[in-house]
Amino acid sequence: MHRQVLETREKVLGPEHPNTLTSVSNLGSVLESQGNMKRPKAMHRRALETREKVLGPEHPNTLTSVSNLGSVLESQGKYEEAEAMHRRALEGYKKVLGPEHPDTLTCVSNLGSVLKSQGKYEEAEAMYRRALEGYEKVLGPEHPHTLISIGNLALALDSQGIFVESERLGTEALTMKKAVFGVDHPETLLSMHNLAWTWRSQARYDEATNLMANCAKLQRAKLGADHPFTLQSLDLLKEWQT
């Protein structure tokens, strides 16, 4: 569907029209959600380079492409490049939209993610707390972005061995995501996976293994057996059961 829309817009509007570039970006995001990381990088880079040319470096759509490219680079393990992209996007959004705009807060959260991936846990925690506080204020305590931020903060705390607060937040995130998203939504399953990991860190081995088994079962049904998230849960479950 997205590919068809892109081809039509390229033909009718031209390759540099803003609507065409939106389709380029959307197709990149769809491919990324499917676990395909090579093609999304090319799509997001194309969207970024053309948006810089057509719209300017500080246009919100350009900054979205900066952020999207940063996320793909992080998924490829290119953390320093990803961090640079997310910092660029964050500074741009703060200047153009303000520090409490939801897009700015998303960039704060994205930066927290890539910092965590590099083992910069205290910096990541600070970013996640900042994003969570902003989302709660601007969007409310039950908004999806707020719930995702709770889960992110829980994971950053777990990485630092702060298990009591991590478990509290992780349980809160899972309970609220079940209510808001549904039991088998990918975000709910992510919190289930993360809470199982926290329980494992607390030596609650049986509870952790049972929760991870349930998570992997739901991921297989919802995402497919070959999805990266499913494979990650299955690998951990196999390791824990041996």
Secondary structure, DSSP 8 states (H G I E B T S, - for coil): -HHHHHHHHHHHT-TTSHHHHHHHHHHHHHHHHTT--HHHHHHHHHHHHHHHHHT-TTSHHHHHHHHHHHHHHHHTT-HHHHHHHHHHHHHHHHHHT-TTSHHHHHHHHHHHHHHHHTT-HHHHHHHHHHHHHHHHHHT-TTSHHHHHHHHHHHHHHHHTT-HHHHHHHHHHHHHHHHHHT-TT-HHHHHHHHHHHHHHHHTT-HHHHHHHHHHHHHHHHHHH-TTSHHHHHHHHHHHHHH-
